[in-house]
Amino acid sequence: MTRSFVRPHPGAQTLQDLPPSSPEEIRRMAKLAGLELPEHIMDELCKSYPAFEAMVRRLPRARDRFDDPAHHVVEVERISALEKTR
């Protein structure tokens, strides 16, 4: 069975409906991650994190990890056939 990363209706469950993280939550997450940043760098993180978070929340969540094109294997015979035609 050939798997494809393209589905007609993937049920694109995203996290877009969640509210953005507050600066306090961002600071808490950084602390939990073990980050000990100077205050001016932490302020920069708090200002830039909402854009990153918005991007990540738009990603569909209803896909299997094997739907990624990197997990598709091309048969060696096909590669050999392509090399002979050049």
Residue pairs with C-beta under 8 A, 6 or more apart in sequence:
3 66
3 67
3 71
3 72
4 67
5 63
5 67
5 68
5 69
5 72
7 63
7 67
10 60
10 62
10 63
11 62
12 60
12 61
12 62
13 60
13 61
13 62
14 57
14 58
14 59
14 60
14 61
15 56
15 57
15 61
16 57
16 58
18 57
20 50
20 53
20 54
21 29
21 49
21 50
21 53
23 46
26 45
26 46
26 49
27 42
27 46
30 37
30 42
30 45
37 45
65 71
